[in-house]
Amino acid sequence: MSNGPRTGLAAISTALLAMSRRLEVRDVLRTIVASARELLDAEYAALGVPDDHGGFAQFVVDGITEEQWRRIGPLPRQHGVLAAMLHQDGPERLADVRKDPRFGGWPPAHPEMSDFLGLPIRDGEEILGALFLANKRGLADKRGAPGGRQGFTDEDEELLSLLAQHAAIALTNARLYERSRELTIAEERSRLAHELHDAVSQKLFSLRLTAQAAAALVDRDPARAKGELQQVAALAAEAADELRAAVTELRPAALDEDGLVATLRNHVRVLDRAHTAQVTFTCDGVRALPATQEEALLRVAQEALHNALRHSGADRVEVTLTRRAAGAVLTVTDNGSGFSPSTVRRAGRHLGLVSMRDRASGVGGRLGVHSEPGTGTTIEMEVPGG
């Protein structure tokens, strides 16, 4: 954190911009808390998002080290002053929270707090969370709040109210973004499930035909029947492998945990098993990218792979991710039938090209489509900042 308060329109603008640029709910919460603590020059700040069971689904603090937070223990419950923040319309400003009749004491490792300012973050009638600050820093005035601090002011209260209004917008947008991403991942899971189902169904069909052939040969040609039964065993093993893949690898793209490279490699591995076409992935020198760029690259790769495997008739599809100057380039190339991009546009069949271009431009990148009938197709997406 900074060494002192930041005041004025520039500081407020910086805080609001920081909130609006975050897309993950957890990141938005951290930014709100850090911004509030810095702008109001408080020693501590926290934001709790309530659950439906009397506790907090998320609780973010600023001004306390990880070791201190670990020693404090479990998350607080919805009681005392915290509960008041979740059930009232306006702010709560106290000269000494310890003297409030609702105060119930601290856990042993909890830092001492005195002057207090808190208010709910609201979206219409819904309470999204409770934001509060403690221990205003700075020189004490003549009135002298407990602990030698001047205490929070009317100006602080007004500033926190403004921040909370924008925090509600940022938090709501982050929730919508995460929900949209969940739906997109669910759609991709459904698509991949169908592909794995088709692969397993084909192997089981072959297994049944081979078993029937073996049964017909048992009496008149035992040697050939033995060979067919060996094929039955091999097909059964392959089908078991496909089912195992469906169970263990059919999961949402874990970009946050695994990163783009690992997620793409896993996705390609599953598709390679699920289709007769050979699907490969190579990566050269690409480091971690901003989350929005990684998601856009993954979605474009998935769309391009879907088109190549379902519509092109290709028997080989190559996915590459390479570093280029200050950015990264994704390339999906197939040796399929190809198409005329202009003809596709005139016919109103876009093969997902519009959504792919939108994803590329949405993260400051560009999308190139290179294809002609009979020559295969190459989709290339470049993004900055690799």
GIGI-V600679 format. One line per field, one symbol per residue. ss: DSSP state (h for helix, s for strand, l for the rest). Layout:
BEGIN
ss: ???
END
This chain:
BEGIN
ss: llllllllhhhhhhhhhhhhllllhhhhhhhhhhhhhhhllssssssssslllllssssssslllhhhhhhhlllllllhhhhhhllllllsssllhhhllllllllllllllllssssssssllsssssssssssllllllllshhhsllllhhhhhhhhhhhhhhhhhhhhhhhhhhhhhhhhhhhhhhhhhhhhhhhhhhhhhhhhhhhhhhhhllllhhhhhhhhhhhhhhhhhhhhhhhhhhhhlllllhhhhhhhhhhhhhhhhhhhhlllsssssssllllllhhhhhhhhhhhhhhhhhhhhhllllsssssssssllssssssssllllllhhhhhhllllllhhhhhhhhhhlllsssssslllllssssssssll
END
